[in-house]
Amino acid sequence: MRRVEDDQPLAAFLATVNIGDTLSGTVAEVTRAEASVLLDGFAVDPVGIIGPLDLSWRSFRRSAADLLHVGTRVTAAVIAIDPSRRKVMLSRSATENPHLWAFLKALRPEEHLSGTVAAIERFGVFIDLDDGPKHPTFPGVGLITMPELSWRRFEDPSEIISIGQRVTCQFLAFDTSNGEARLSLRATQPDPFQQFASDVQVGQILHGSITKLVPFGAFAHVGDGIEGLIHLSQLSSSPIETPDQAVQVGDKITVTVTEIDLPRRRLTLSRHH
């Protein structure tokens, strides 16, 4: 069992370390998940840890054992300090790409960044930013995840955006694991749900069309970019087991607004008979 006084040298060392500092050391152990580092200035235990996502932005899907070996000298940036676990979490990516790291670290939430759509993947859209260094691996430093593309529902991102298109997005966060600027395109556009909610009240009758059937009901389009859910129990005056027993996609329908959930941007409807 570790005695309290054993932690005193570590506590003294950690008191000298700040997030953002650059530390050097020697790799003491390597597993598939991480590498532990014996840091210069604290030779008692290998308290430095480089996690799998912080090994290198150039080496995705490669384990720590593929990238580092015991005895290797490393330099890495401090990204977190965890006294309870006796660990200093490090990023080797930061020192491999100092200009990109510094650029991303200087960005502020809600700042607007411009660039060009470089690639469209299933998980998001890469943006080649006008400013800042290029990414060592990805086609762009900026990434817009699918939910941040548009306020409107879409099946394919090509409905919203195309390669080569110029865009201006809002900066959300620095993804230190991937060396990306997480961006939002929809944040730069007015939210149609906010306008809808200010114009429509619960109990109001609307006209729309069925856009999608789901096991628990159907979605109806009732305004520009606005869809609401009609629960299965509200689709028919008689009991039904599946929505297609009452409606089909494309059917024109009259509905009553039963709930407007502004924080979650959800509209609940019932069929008007």
C-alpha positions as CSV (number, residue, x, y, z in Angstrom):
1,M,0.0,0.0,0.0
2,R,1.4,3.4,-1.0
3,R,2.1,5.7,2.0
4,V,1.0,9.3,2.0
5,E,4.6,10.6,2.2
6,D,5.3,8.7,-1.0
7,D,3.1,11.2,-2.8
8,Q,4.9,14.2,-1.5
9,P,7.7,14.2,-4.2
10,L,5.0,13.7,-6.9
11,A,2.9,16.5,-5.5
12,A,5.9,18.8,-5.5
13,F,6.6,17.8,-9.1
14,L,3.0,18.3,-10.3
15,A,2.9,21.7,-8.7
16,T,5.5,22.8,-11.3
17,V,3.6,21.4,-14.2
18,N,0.9,23.3,-16.1
19,I,-1.5,22.4,-18.9
20,G,0.2,23.5,-22.1
21,D,3.7,22.9,-20.9
22,T,6.1,20.9,-23.1
23,L,7.9,18.1,-21.2
24,S,10.5,15.6,-22.3
25,G,11.2,12.1,-21.0
26,T,12.0,8.5,-21.8
27,V,9.4,5.9,-22.8
28,A,9.3,3.3,-19.9
29,E,6.5,1.0,-21.1
30,V,4.4,0.5,-24.2
31,T,1.1,-1.3,-24.5
32,R,-1.4,-1.4,-27.4
33,A,-3.4,1.3,-25.6
34,E,-0.8,3.8,-24.4
35,A,2.8,4.6,-23.6
36,S,4.1,5.6,-20.1
37,V,6.9,8.1,-19.9
38,L,9.6,8.7,-17.2
39,L,9.6,12.4,-17.2
40,D,12.7,14.5,-16.8
41,G,12.6,16.0,-13.4
42,F,10.7,13.1,-11.8
43,A,12.7,9.9,-11.9
44,V,10.6,7.9,-9.4
45,D,7.7,6.7,-11.5
46,P,6.7,6.9,-15.2
47,V,3.8,9.3,-14.5
48,G,3.6,10.7,-18.0
49,I,0.9,9.0,-20.2
50,I,0.5,9.3,-23.9
51,G,-2.9,7.9,-24.8
52,P,-3.8,6.2,-28.1
53,L,-5.4,9.3,-29.7
54,D,-2.4,11.5,-28.7
55,L,0.4,9.5,-30.2
56,S,0.4,11.1,-33.6
57,W,-2.0,12.8,-36.0
58,R,-0.1,11.1,-38.8
59,S,-0.7,7.5,-37.6
60,F,-4.3,6.7,-37.2
61,R,-5.3,3.0,-36.5
62,R,-1.8,2.2,-35.4
63,S,-1.1,1.1,-31.9
64,A,1.3,2.6,-29.5
65,A,3.7,-0.4,-30.0
66,D,3.9,0.5,-33.7
67,L,5.0,4.1,-33.0
68,L,7.1,4.0,-29.8
69,H,9.6,1.7,-28.2
70,V,11.0,1.5,-24.6
71,G,13.9,3.8,-24.3
72,T,12.7,6.3,-27.0
73,R,13.1,9.9,-26.0
74,V,9.9,11.9,-26.5
75,T,8.7,15.5,-26.2
76,A,5.0,16.1,-25.6
77,A,2.6,18.8,-24.5
78,V,0.7,18.5,-21.2
79,I,-3.1,18.3,-21.9
80,A,-4.3,17.2,-18.4
81,I,-3.1,16.6,-14.9
82,D,-4.7,13.9,-12.8
83,P,-3.2,13.9,-9.3
84,S,-5.6,11.2,-8.0
85,R,-4.3,8.7,-10.7
86,R,-0.8,10.0,-10.4
87,K,-0.7,10.8,-14.1
88,V,0.3,13.6,-16.4
89,M,-1.6,13.2,-19.7
90,L,0.5,14.1,-22.7
91,S,0.0,14.8,-26.4
92,R,2.9,13.9,-28.7
93,S,0.8,15.3,-31.6
94,A,1.1,18.8,-30.2
95,T,4.9,18.8,-30.5
96,E,4.9,17.0,-33.9
97,N,2.7,19.8,-35.3
98,P,3.4,22.9,-33.2
99,H,2.2,25.5,-35.8
100,L,-1.1,23.7,-36.3
101,W,-1.5,23.1,-32.5
102,A,-0.9,26.8,-31.8
103,F,-3.3,27.8,-34.5
104,L,-6.1,25.6,-33.2
105,K,-5.4,26.5,-29.6
106,A,-5.8,30.2,-30.4
107,L,-9.3,29.8,-31.9
108,R,-12.3,31.0,-29.8
109,P,-15.8,29.5,-29.7
110,E,-18.2,31.2,-32.0
111,E,-15.4,32.6,-34.1
112,H,-16.1,32.5,-37.8
113,L,-13.8,30.6,-40.1
114,S,-13.9,30.4,-43.9
115,G,-12.7,27.7,-46.3
116,T,-13.5,25.3,-49.1
117,V,-15.2,21.9,-48.9
118,A,-12.4,19.4,-49.4
119,A,-14.1,16.0,-48.8
120,I,-17.4,14.6,-47.8
121,E,-17.3,11.5,-45.6
122,R,-20.0,9.4,-43.9
123,F,-19.0,11.0,-40.5
124,G,-18.7,14.6,-41.7
125,V,-17.4,17.2,-44.1
126,F,-13.7,18.3,-44.2
127,I,-13.1,22.0,-44.7
128,D,-9.8,23.3,-46.1
129,L,-9.5,26.5,-44.1
130,D,-8.2,29.7,-45.7
131,D,-6.0,30.4,-42.6
132,G,-3.7,28.3,-40.6
133,P,-1.4,25.3,-41.5
134,K,-2.6,22.3,-43.4
135,H,-3.3,19.0,-41.7
136,P,-0.7,16.3,-41.9
137,T,-3.2,13.5,-42.6
138,F,-6.7,14.9,-43.4
139,P,-7.8,16.9,-46.4
140,G,-8.8,19.8,-44.2
141,V,-8.3,21.1,-40.7
142,G,-12.0,21.9,-40.3
143,L,-14.6,19.2,-39.7
144,I,-18.4,19.7,-39.8
145,T,-20.2,16.7,-38.3
146,M,-23.5,15.7,-40.0
147,P,-25.8,17.3,-37.3
148,E,-23.9,20.6,-37.6
149,L,-24.5,20.8,-41.4
150,S,-28.1,22.0,-41.4
151,W,-31.1,22.7,-39.3
152,R,-33.1,20.8,-41.8
153,R,-33.3,17.0,-42.0
154,F,-31.5,15.4,-44.9
155,E,-30.6,12.0,-46.2
156,D,-27.4,12.8,-47.9
157,P,-24.9,15.7,-47.2
158,S,-24.8,16.4,-51.0
159,E,-28.3,17.9,-50.5
160,I,-26.6,20.6,-48.3
161,I,-23.1,20.9,-49.5
162,S,-20.7,20.1,-52.4
163,I,-17.0,19.6,-52.9
164,G,-15.3,22.9,-53.8
165,Q,-18.0,25.0,-52.3
166,R,-17.0,28.1,-50.3
167,V,-18.4,28.1,-46.7
168,T,-18.1,30.2,-43.6
169,C,-18.7,28.3,-40.4
170,Q,-18.7,28.9,-36.6
171,F,-15.9,27.4,-34.6
172,L,-17.1,25.0,-31.9
173,A,-14.1,23.3,-30.3
174,F,-10.5,22.2,-30.8
175,D,-10.5,18.4,-31.2
176,T,-7.1,17.7,-29.7
177,S,-7.3,13.9,-30.5
178,N,-7.5,14.5,-34.3
179,G,-6.0,18.0,-34.7
180,E,-9.3,19.4,-36.0
181,A,-11.3,22.5,-35.7
182,R,-14.9,21.3,-35.1
183,L,-17.2,23.6,-37.0
184,S,-20.9,24.3,-37.5
185,L,-22.4,25.5,-40.7
186,R,-26.0,25.6,-39.3
187,A,-24.9,27.9,-36.5
188,T,-24.3,30.7,-39.1
189,Q,-27.9,30.3,-40.4
190,P,-31.2,31.2,-38.8
191,D,-32.9,28.3,-37.0
192,P,-36.3,27.8,-38.8
193,F,-37.7,26.1,-35.6
194,Q,-37.2,29.3,-33.6
195,Q,-39.3,31.3,-36.0
196,F,-41.9,28.5,-36.3
197,A,-42.2,28.3,-32.5
198,S,-42.8,32.1,-32.3
199,D,-45.6,32.0,-34.9
200,V,-47.4,28.8,-34.0
201,Q,-49.3,27.8,-30.8
202,V,-50.3,24.5,-29.2
203,G,-53.8,23.6,-30.5
204,Q,-53.3,25.2,-33.9
205,I,-54.3,23.3,-37.0
206,L,-51.7,23.0,-39.8
207,H,-51.6,21.3,-43.2
208,G,-48.7,19.2,-44.2
209,S,-47.5,16.0,-45.9
210,I,-46.0,12.7,-44.6
211,T,-42.3,12.5,-45.1
212,K,-41.2,9.4,-43.2
213,L,-42.8,6.3,-41.4
214,V,-41.2,5.0,-38.3
215,P,-42.3,2.1,-36.0
216,F,-43.8,4.5,-33.4
217,G,-45.5,6.8,-35.9
218,A,-44.9,9.2,-38.8
219,F,-43.2,12.5,-39.5
220,A,-45.1,15.2,-41.3
221,H,-43.6,18.3,-43.0
222,V,-45.6,21.3,-41.9
223,G,-43.4,24.3,-42.8
224,D,-40.1,25.3,-44.3
225,G,-37.6,22.9,-42.7
226,I,-40.1,22.0,-40.0
227,E,-41.2,18.4,-39.3
228,G,-43.2,17.0,-36.5
229,L,-43.9,13.5,-35.1
230,I,-47.4,12.1,-35.1
231,H,-47.4,9.2,-32.7
232,L,-48.9,5.9,-33.7
233,S,-51.8,6.4,-31.3
234,Q,-52.5,9.8,-32.9
235,L,-52.5,8.7,-36.5
236,S,-55.9,7.0,-36.6
237,S,-59.2,7.1,-34.7
238,S,-59.1,3.3,-34.6
239,P,-56.2,1.2,-33.2
240,I,-53.4,0.4,-35.6
241,E,-50.2,-1.6,-35.3
242,T,-48.1,0.1,-38.0
243,P,-48.2,3.6,-39.4
244,D,-48.7,2.4,-43.0
245,Q,-52.2,1.2,-41.9
246,A,-53.1,4.9,-41.7
247,V,-50.8,6.9,-44.0
248,Q,-48.2,6.6,-46.7
249,V,-45.2,8.9,-47.5
250,G,-46.4,11.8,-49.6
251,D,-50.0,11.8,-48.2
252,K,-51.4,15.2,-47.5
253,I,-52.6,15.5,-44.0
254,T,-54.2,18.0,-41.5
255,V,-52.7,18.0,-38.0
256,T,-53.1,19.7,-34.7
257,V,-50.0,20.9,-32.8
258,T,-49.9,19.1,-29.4
259,E,-46.5,20.1,-28.1
260,I,-43.6,22.5,-29.0
261,D,-40.4,21.6,-27.2
262,L,-38.1,24.6,-28.0
263,P,-34.9,23.4,-26.2
264,R,-34.9,20.0,-27.9
265,R,-36.4,21.4,-31.2
266,R,-39.2,18.8,-31.2
267,L,-42.7,19.2,-32.6
268,T,-45.4,16.8,-31.6
269,L,-48.6,16.5,-33.7
270,S,-51.9,14.6,-33.8
271,R,-53.9,13.9,-36.8
272,H,-56.9,16.2,-37.2
273,H,-60.0,14.2,-38.1
